[in-house]
Amino acid sequence: MIWNEEIETMPRQDLEELQLKKLQATVKRAFNEIPYYNKKYSEAEVYPEDIECLNDIQKLPFITKDDLRESYPFGLFAVDMSKIKELHSSSGTTGKPVVSGYTEKDLDTWAETIARGLSMMGIGENDILQNTHGYGMFTGGFGVHYGSHKVGAAIIPISTGQTRRQIEIMQDFGTTGLIFTPSYGIHLGEIALEDGIDPKTLGIKAIGFGAEMWTEEIRQRVEEIFGAKAYNIYGLTELMGPGVGVECIEQKGLHIAEDIYYPEIIDPNTLENLGPNQKGELVLTNLQREGMPVIRFRTKDLTKLTYEKCGCGRTHARMSRITGRSDDMIKVKGVAIFPSQIEKALLRIGDVEPHYLIIVTRPGTLDEIEVKVEASQNLFFDGVKDMMAITDKIGKSIENETGIRVKVTLVEPKSLPRFEGKAKRVIDERDLH
Amino acid sequence: MIWNEEIETMPRQDLEELQLKKLQATVKRAFNEIPYYNKKYSEAEVYPEDIECLNDIQKLPFITKDDLRESYPFGLFAVDMSKIKELHSSSGTTGKPVVSGYTEKDLDTWAETIARGLSMMGIGENDILQNTHGYGMFTGGFGVHYGSHKVGAAIIPISTGQTRRQIEIMQDFGTTGLIFTPSYGIHLGEIALEDGIDPKTLGIKAIGFGAEMWTEEIRQRVEEIFGAKAYNIYGLTELMGPGVGVECIEQKGLHIAEDIYYPEIIDPNTLENLGPNQKGELVLTNLQREGMPVIRFRTKDLTKLTYEKCGCGRTHARMSRITGRSDDMIKVKGVAIFPSQIEKALLRIGDVEPHYLIIVTRPGTLDEIEVKVEASQNLFFDGVKDMMAITDKIGKSIENETGIRVKVTLVEPKSLPRFEGKAKRVIDERDLH
């Protein structure tokens, strides 16, 4: 079922005309209402009237995490705070989070994108959708929640954890749709099997995957475990949240809601725009966001776009699965973590050096992070108990900063590698490519 | 500001007429659409046409947790599942949770009750409301969330935890309203003070308290710490969620949204109805719930009602602060826990006896639960490591069952008291009365 047939199957020429109109309006509003854009565009000597065709978007400077940080918290808002109905944030590179603000209409736009996605997955008003994404400042949970309200499914907002209760509820409530990160999904399936319940018998019709990088092998495994198709959902808090792109039944790339997000692919080094089917960094623009229009945001996510018409009948461009990052962010259990956050957490603790190494593994089905930290030379331990106390303190400081529990290992002073130039702080041993 | 002036200041006679009309419609719908009620009422030989005045409600049998359990999961729903838009649940007495289902209109009714409450607290569209209640199956977070959308405040759905980040956000976003459990609020305040930030300087205008029992001393302490008034919010998942009653600026009892919930007070032993200002068990009836009308629900919460007109101008009855329970439920960190859940968790573990004692304390500002468990006689430990492993296993099983982390202490076989008749499993050392 196509949620918004008129928009989603619009001939590309009409779609591009619509995009241009919305882009022009967005750039004009940003220039007139948001001093940050006004200054940035004036300095670059580019003005709203310079946008005469879609390709003219390339004249506009990019927005990066640095811009979002500089304008923290509300410097990119185009409306008065009394019009803002909800605030979310994602972790930023320097400890200051990146803020996302929503008007009532924005919340509806957000719900619309997810409603389209749920419809692609075959989820509608007769379904019961168990949402294991976390709620809170993270946009994963709420995006799905609002979209579910819109298509009229019954949402179970259970969020992550309490795995056995999740399985009980799936059985008792007759859950037909599941939303999870691939690694949590596999964990859920394995716990069910451990308890003698075959997940294939649970009657799941469709699964929505999000908030984590994954491989086709993982998809296959999840589909086998639950006997249901698993669909990719992509999005990011800076632009709104999940729903930028969702896979249709063809499972050949994620349809970008192109009347709401304008996608580009650039070479992350030269910053030149690339053509269809060329892999590069995804750049996104909000085309109808009231509260906080973000124009040409560098996502750092690597993918490619195809504009060929899809077997499902939708005309909106498809992006392929994200296969990497053009920076050092790692995403674990749906949470984005930057090495700088670990650094900040360590600097709060007196007795350790800011030398550390982050090792990400996936020993079973769940991601694990180990942080190796150098003890300070003037730190002496009176035994295991002292060492436990300090590793515990480090662990708590990191959890407070990132929201993620990690394994902390103290190592000898000066035993970790030193770097000239850019430090390589992360060893990602998960096979994601 | 009064959110719904017409309804909230309605002369009592008009209000009672409205209540009667809604009660009659609710009983009729329940009888006609829900087999469970039809059977129960038929057996009691009471029929919709017997409700001729409000006092006739006393002819109807009570609904208890047992009824909710028997009709688990959807046996009290009055509509087709395709009309249900959201599902919540609270923990039940036997491990099977109690389910609450909402149609679109119900979600709006729920938001309406909280919108009235937030208005009582002086929170409106110019405010920024930081909601530290958990989201998920628990209704605390979502009730506040929907109410905030309705009054047009900007909600920060941060949920519990990451306390230092909470404080950073209060400072950076300019939070003007806070929602927390009293114990988390005090913890928040103390962490701020530890970091050299006086919570009084944060510009908080109002605080909403919920999901926990508290004393006037705790209120005073919270108000002193934050330099803002703290208001009580009451509700329960079975009836909808928070919003059944909220305190107005007079802080002399919680106004019950009487056009939406019909309150009675009964003697928990004789089950006779009591008059105004007499302390007993609160019984509540949904007056306009589509999805799952609950009629004469025994809350087990002890309070009293006054119908005197309030200084704020509202005519709706006020209930006094809950001072106890007529059963053995304990509420810790906003989560309701029954001894039977601990029992269920222990029975899953092989090496322990189902003899246990639950000790609830509030050593600092946060509630703590210790569970003492008898080791099985055929359990031998090869040292501390083994013992750690089994206590760890017990702790995880309890956490999985209740959602709460507890301290587990293994004690010698046969060292805990045995009971004749009803076991006393809970020692609540918090001073709540």
Interface residues (C-beta under 8 A of the other chain):
Chain A: Y72 P73 F74 M81 S82 I84 K85 E86 L87 H88 S89 K96 P97 V99 G101 E104 L107 E125 N126 I128 Y135 G136 M137 G141 F142 S148 H149 G152 A153 A154 I155 I156 P157 I158 S159 G161 Q162 T163 R164 R165 I169 D172 F173 N400 E401 G403
Chain B: Y72 P73 F74 M81 S82 I84 K85 E86 L87 H88 S89 K96 P97 V99 G101 E104 L107 E125 N126 I128 Y135 G136 M137 G141 F142 S148 H149 G152 A153 A154 I155 I156 P157 I158 S159 G161 Q162 T163 R164 R165 I169 D172 F173 N400 E401 G403
